[in-house]
Amino acid sequence: MTALITSVETLVAPFSTSAWLDQQRISTPMGWFPRHADRRSSWRGPGADLVWVMISTDDPAVFGIGQTRGGRVTEALITEHLRHLLVGQDALEITWRTEELARAAMPYADGGVSAMGVAACELALWDLSARAAEMPLFRLLGGRDAALPYYLTCADPDMVSDLDDELLVGAALVKVPMAYGPAYGRTGLRQNLDRIETLRSKLPDHVEIGVDCFMSWNVGYATRFAVQAERADLGLAWIEEPLPRLDLSGHAELRQRIAPVRVAGGEHAFGLADGLRLLESRALDVLQADVTWCGGLATARTLAAVASQAGVVFAPHLSGAHPWALHLLAACGPEVLAEVLVGVGAPAAAPRPDTSPGVGLDPADLGFRQ
């Protein structure tokens, strides 16, 4: 069986311009610049925008949908370069198609936009292959139909009060972003701790807490935060992305300093090599590779397998909003977590993959014409 690619279409859509992700104060590497400290929307540009890709074949019933970020920048790579390498080729040869795209994009950069553009196309090819086989993607990957373990990401502690009780009780932890970094000294540190103290008061005892720092802290600051949170018995489970994405020695040092509090990260690992470096250097306790950024499903699957062997939890970034990630998690072992972003299409029950052919996306719902 073959499925010859006839077209590669793209759509760009805002991701979070009006949502809390971009409008509230969140600690980021730009926090040192006062004019950019209050809102991510002041500096993020097109990088936050979604890019949808639909790959169609000579059989109208066989098509696939993928997604990434990078807005018009990534879209240009796909439409002006990668598309021409795909049209006329067999879509079911996923490994060959993806390898061609990755090698062709090497002159631009090793990672970043290149990895995102390739990921969007590769995810579409996986969706397409599952539709061609008339089965959900998780079945094609050898997975099972079951609810997935998960955690919740909230804008602030007050959102917890609006959560469905069953959803909250079933969560492994609730994560909130931190508002301040080292630039705000002891005062900012105290306000960060106050934030998780408030969150602790709203959670069942068994639900732990995670904090997201968006690569904006340093080893000393993260250590002080973790030590004080432990002294207050707040149930802090992990600190996410405390350091620049490939500060391997810093992550490893922090892990030793703050155990049993864990270090999570890896969502900004672009490509297999980046992810493997994090695992091989024992930099993380929780790997959060993003299937739409890291190069695609095959890369994420390899990282999940290596993470499992290393005793590292595999918790893909934003997986509750990425159907490809949910299908992958259904085909992984037990040490996994899905991320459910509250307020951005959050479900009322534990996440699980769709059981229709492919990953369950309807092109018409996204704005594609068929």
Disulfide bonds with the S-S distance in Angstrom:
none
